[in-house]
Amino acid sequence: MTASSVAVRDVSHRFGSRPALTGVSIALHGGITGLLGPNGAGKTTLLRSLATTLRWSEGTIHVDGLDAASVQPRTEIRRRLGYLPQEVAFPPRAKVFDVLDVMAVHKELGDARTRRREVGRVVELVGLSSELRTRAGALSVGMVRRLGIAQALLGSPGLLLLDEPMAGLDPEARMSLRGVLVELGRSTTIVLSTHLVDEAAALADRLVVLRDGRIVFDGSPRQLAARGGGDPPSAEQGYLALGGDWPPTVPPPGPPPPTD
């Protein structure tokens, strides 16, 4: 599948009286976009809106020209995207292969033989080939994260949405995932959120910084580094100059806060 085009126009959302997104507009087509911002900035709310798992309050989102707010186009959009939420869980007694095969059925990825090949492809990408018969409940935190990434990659989606994909991964797995994402970014529109500024700057073609639900920066890693005025310039310094939190804080285990 080719890279999806995404158009977000004046999107706002509130949780009760508290704004989570305010007037967010962004256009995406191919490459890797990194979302940065402190906890509660709106990163997860934006990703959930793009994934059509959250109905935003105002504004429009189109994916490949399809209106994400309408029921029938939304179904087609979901076939075209892969989504890794911030918190992911699988039936503990289900085996890795069965988890992915069921999801492949939901994505209408063909007959049993075709699905088996596709499952084999994605587990190899994330380093889970040896765990196909392991029950999900026996996987480590990092392995569960890998399984979450694998399900998002099923069907080679044109739009890949990853919420904190590096969380819980060891250095070797992070390095491997970086390579996978760089390669996918040549033919896929990838949006990922992270609290790792250096990671995002090294990986992404474009960085978007959110603060209090608003976009406060949208540009290249080099442009963000220039905001910091350091010698040598760094993305961390540029992020700090925009009022980002430092050191970055990773959300604790459990449900994400409703405002992010």
Rosetta blueprint (number, residue, H / E / L):
1 M L
2 T L
3 A L
4 S L
5 S E
6 V E
7 A E
8 V E
9 R E
10 D E
11 V E
12 S E
13 H E
14 R E
15 F E
16 G L
17 S L
18 R E
19 P E
20 A E
21 L E
22 T E
23 G E
24 V E
25 S E
26 I E
27 A E
28 L E
29 H E
30 G L
31 G E
32 I E
33 T E
34 G E
35 L E
36 L E
37 G L
38 P L
39 N L
40 G L
41 A L
42 G L
43 K H
44 T H
45 T H
46 L H
47 L H
48 R H
49 S H
50 L H
51 A L
52 T L
53 T L
54 L L
55 R L
56 W L
57 S L
58 E E
59 G E
60 T E
61 I E
62 H E
63 V E
64 D L
65 G L
66 L E
67 D E
68 A L
69 A L
70 S L
71 V H
72 Q H
73 P H
74 R H
75 T H
76 E H
77 I H
78 R H
79 R H
80 R H
81 L E
82 G E
83 Y E
84 L E
85 P L
86 Q L
87 E L
88 V L
89 A L
90 F L
91 P L
92 P L
93 R L
94 A L
95 K E
96 V H
97 F H
98 D H
99 V H
100 L H
101 D H
102 V H
103 M H
104 A H
105 V H
106 H H
107 K L
108 E L
109 L L
110 G L
111 D L
112 A H
113 R H
114 T H
115 R H
116 R H
117 R H
118 E H
119 V H
120 G H
121 R H
122 V H
123 V H
124 E H
125 L H
126 V H
127 G L
128 L L
129 S H
130 S H
131 E H
132 L L
133 R L
134 T L
135 R E
136 A H
137 G H
138 A H
139 L L
140 S L
141 V H
142 G H
143 M H
144 V H
145 R H
146 R H
147 L H
148 G H
149 I H
150 A H
151 Q H
152 A H
153 L H
154 L L
155 G L
156 S L
157 P L
158 G L
159 L E
160 L E
161 L E
162 L E
163 D E
164 E L
165 P L
166 M L
167 A L
168 G L
169 L L
170 D L
171 P H
172 E H
173 A H
174 R H
175 M H
176 S H
177 L H
178 R H
179 G H
180 V H
181 L H
182 V H
183 E H
184 L H
185 G L
186 R L
187 S L
188 T L
189 T E
190 I E
191 V E
192 L E
193 S E
194 T L
195 H L
196 L L
197 V H
198 D H
199 E H
200 A H
201 A H
202 A H
203 L H
204 A L
205 D L
206 R E
207 L E
208 V E
209 V E
210 L E
211 R E
212 D L
213 G L
214 R E
215 I E
216 V E
217 F E
218 D E
219 G E
220 S L
221 P H
222 R H
223 Q H
224 L H
225 A H
226 A H
227 R H
228 G H
229 G L
230 G L
231 D L
232 P L
233 P L
234 S L
235 A H
236 E H
237 Q H
238 G H
239 Y H
240 L H
241 A H
242 L L
243 G L
244 G L
245 D L
246 W L
247 P L
248 P L
249 T L
250 V L
251 P L
252 P L
253 P L
254 G L
255 P L
256 P L
257 P L
258 P L
259 T L
260 D L
